[in-house]
């Protein structure tokens, strides 16, 4: 199983980016999906998560600005980021719980850099 994240880049404050993360490989079923971020010198933190039933959870710092969604047919999770702030600058990682064969495991994507700067 592999996760491939994309969509990061450099954007000005107030701008938008959309991150995508596609899971591929021997996948029987996908459960929770989420996005974490890690800024330089800081611990990795949860940004948003979405359950298999569509329930969402957001960090207080991104509520009202970020939207997480998933496309189960494409094994993909998205993070729409609007009204970006310099403090959103970080490497963003997708995180997915996958049932492969008879084993449930948590997988991480490779990370995509988001830089918010004028």
C-alpha positions in Angstrom: 0.0 0.0 0.0 1.3 3.5 -0.9 0.0 7.0 -0.3 0.8 9.7 -2.7 0.2 13.3 -1.6 0.2 16.3 -3.9 -0.9 19.9 -4.2 1.4 21.8 -2.0 3.2 24.9 -3.0 3.9 28.6 -2.3 0.8 30.9 -1.9 0.3 34.4 -0.6 -1.6 35.0 2.6 -5.4 34.8 1.9 -4.9 32.4 -0.9 -6.0 28.8 -1.4 -4.5 25.4 -2.0 -6.1 22.0 -2.4 -4.1 18.9 -1.2 -4.8 15.4 -2.5 -3.7 12.0 -1.2 -4.3 8.9 -3.2 -4.0 5.4 -1.7 -3.0 2.5 -4.0 -2.0 -1.1 -3.7 -3.6 -4.1 -2.1 -6.6 -2.3 -0.4 -9.6 -4.2 0.9 -11.2 -1.2 2.7 -10.3 2.3 3.8 -11.4 3.6 7.2 -10.4 6.9 8.7 -8.5 9.5 6.6 -6.8 12.6 7.8 -4.2 15.3 7.4 -1.4 16.3 9.8 1.1 19.0 9.5 4.6 19.7 11.0 6.2 23.1 11.1 9.9 23.6 11.7 10.7 23.0 15.3 7.2 21.9 16.2 5.5 18.6 16.8 3.3 17.0 14.1 -0.3 18.0 14.7 -3.7 16.9 13.5 -5.3 19.3 11.0 -8.4 17.5 10.0 -9.9 14.0 9.8 -12.8 12.3 8.2 -14.3 8.9 9.1 -15.6 6.3 6.7 -19.1 7.6 7.5 -18.1 11.2 6.6 -17.8 12.6 10.1 -15.2 15.4 10.2 -13.0 16.8 12.9 -10.8 19.9 12.6 -8.1 21.6 14.7 -9.4 24.8 16.2 -6.8 26.8 14.2 -8.3 25.8 10.9 -12.0 25.6 11.5 -13.9 27.6 9.0 -11.0 27.9 6.6 -10.1 24.2 5.8 -12.4 21.5 4.4 -11.6 17.8 4.4 -13.4 15.5 2.0 -13.0 12.0 0.5 -13.8 10.2 -2.6 -14.1 6.5 -1.7 -14.3 5.4 -5.4 -10.9 7.0 -6.0 -9.3 6.1 -2.6 -8.6 9.7 -2.2 -8.7 12.3 0.6 -8.6 16.0 -0.1 -7.9 19.1 2.0 -9.2 22.4 0.7 -7.4 25.2 2.4 -8.7 28.7 2.1 -7.8 32.0 3.7 -4.3 30.7 4.3 -2.1 32.3 6.9 1.7 32.4 7.3 1.2 30.2 10.4 -0.2 27.5 8.1 3.3 27.0 6.7 4.3 23.4 7.3 4.8 20.0 5.7 1.4 18.4 5.4 1.1 14.6 5.7 -1.9 12.4 4.9 -2.7 9.6 7.2 -5.0 6.7 6.3 -6.3 3.6 8.1 -6.4 0.7 5.6 -7.5 -2.9 5.8 -5.2 -4.9 3.5 -5.8 -8.6 3.6 -6.6 -9.4 7.2 -4.5 -6.6 8.7 -5.5 -3.1 9.6 -2.6 -0.6 9.4 -2.0 3.1 9.5 -0.2 4.5 6.5 1.5 7.9 6.0 2.1 9.9 2.8 5.4 11.4 2.0 4.5 14.9 2.9 3.9 18.0 0.8 5.3 21.4 1.6 2.9 24.3 2.0 4.4 27.8 2.3 2.3 30.9 2.9 4.3 34.0 2.4 4.1 37.3 0.6 
